[in-house]
């Protein structure tokens, strides 16, 4: 379960994916035309699994999906205040 995303943009865009199994550095992170996407490889009960995240950002919210080995899950979120 995705609990939070943290994005840092200075000279290079970096991000941290915080999920129920730990914190993971985002790979292939990009943000262009209000679209964000990245890949993380997580520990899923002793096995590794890649998650591909795609979302559109509209002001203070995002909507997209997470693609996994066994299917896709919808993702929505709002900016913390």
TAFEN-V293334 format. One line per field, one symbol per residue. ss: DSSP state (H for helix, E for strand, C for the rest). burial: # if it has 9 or more other C-alpha atoms within 8 Angstrom, else .. A space follows every 50 residues. Layout:
ss->???
burial->???
//
This chain:
ss->CEEEEEEEECCCEEEEEEECCEEEECEEEEEECCEEEEEEEEEECCEEEE EEEEEEEECCEEEEEEEECCEEEEEEEECCC
burial->....#.......#######....###..##....#########.....## #######...########......#......
//
